[in-house]
Amino acid sequence: MRELRGIAETLDPHVAESLRIVEHFDALVARRVGLTTLVRAATMLTGAAAGVTDPDRQLTIRIDAAALRDQGAEAPVPFPEHWQSVALGPSSTGRAWLERIGEPHVNDLMVLERLAQAVQITIDRTFGWGDEYHEAVALLLDVETTKVARARLAARLGLKETDTLRVIATPRLQRDSPAQDAPHAHADIGELTFFILRQSQLPELEHLQQVGISPPQTVASLPQAAEQAVVALRFARPDERISFLELGLLADAAAPTRNGSENPAVRRIAALMTELNCPLERLEALDAKSSAREIAGNLGVHHSTIAKLRERVDRQLGYDTASPFGALRFSLDLRLARYERSLGLSASPTT
């Protein structure tokens, strides 16, 4: 393809540009990127906002001219006459469109056609399995699945045994969540949603707010990766993305809780919450590296209230939570308390 494009560049620049578009979308399909990435590619190639919609799957993605996703996008009905649009396939009710202001550019239609084709391939890969798709992903993460069966399932999902993969765990996503349009291997298990993806695909799920991420693993180690992702998620506060590798000794400190034993740190925080009638989230606010005034502003209370709360916390715990070592200890205790509280989630695919 590159050789052909080189020849075309000397004969007709427009033909060369068309070949470049074909080559670009073919490469994205081969990399199995998400739908959002495909639509963003159309925007980058044309400089105009682009979108795709598939009413049958309640799916609409729009990327504006600045290459940012419009989270609340809805497909225009009807499409404005001055917008170009093409069907996703011969029997599909979905369409891809381009929001060009003014006269269409030479290769706008080519971009749309390649976008529609790439989107349809990606949708077929993901949704063509029916219910078997999510069952296959769940089996990949199940420690009871045999090595042979796991290798076969991985191959059907486009994963090689030698691929370097990550497992992401997040609280169960709603059907209309942007991440649910991603073609990465994913499944809802209990109260969590799991994704299996390559390292290069991690940025495609950056919009998820509370996430646990496994270390790099191969197909054979996916059950272990899922367990590690769950551990990391259980430490994460609602707006945090935590990798298992970041936990270090914190993962070891949580071992008594994971094994069913009561952790002394968890007992301390539980007693503190009861004694002060204070929720965990307010105690976590004290753990922030901020002044009393800043913390008070975030919580909507007077700064003197925060100062008095810290005094009571220090007195109850028996150490200074503002000192370097005390702050480290307090932060560790809070993390373990959050981990313990999250153990109520029905989450792990390995149990």
Order of alpha helices (4+ residues) and beta strands (2+ residues): alpha-alpha-alpha-beta-beta-beta-beta-alpha-alpha-alpha-beta-beta-beta-beta-alpha-beta-alpha-alpha-alpha-alpha-alpha-alpha-alpha-alpha
